[in-house]
Amino acid sequence: MTATLYVCTTCRAGEVLEEDAPRPGALLHDALNSAGAPDGVQIIGVSCLSACSQGAAVALSEPGKWTYVYGRMTLADAPDILAGAAAYAATPDGLVPWRDRPTIFRKQSLARVPPFNMPVETTS
């Protein structure tokens, strides 16, 4: 399987921009693509990750694994994003050990979503 690194291309990263100005999210997407995806990772631009107040945002997902959404990413974070994506792709469940995660992934996580195939437990 292949992990997908989604990059919000419409993120303004809290900036007030002219309508035709390049978006920080689109610039990040371009930088990640220029650097090249690690083995086992594909990079996909998406029009919105609904993390507008925390942009630029990226998400990591793969069928059967936990999904993560990260925010407040910058162009300078591109190498760490790619390193984190490679570590994620190498796991069987998406759970990269805390110490093995890039600092930006430890500190800038917005959400962790369970895999769709995770057993449902009810609590009362």
Secondary structure, 3 states (H helix, E strand, C coil): CCEEEEEECCCCCCCCCCCCCCCHHHHHHHHHHHHCCCCCEEEEEECCCCCHHHCCCEEEECCCCCEEEECCCCHHHHHHHHHHHHHHHCCCCCCCCHHHCCHHHHHCEEEEECCCCCCCCCCC
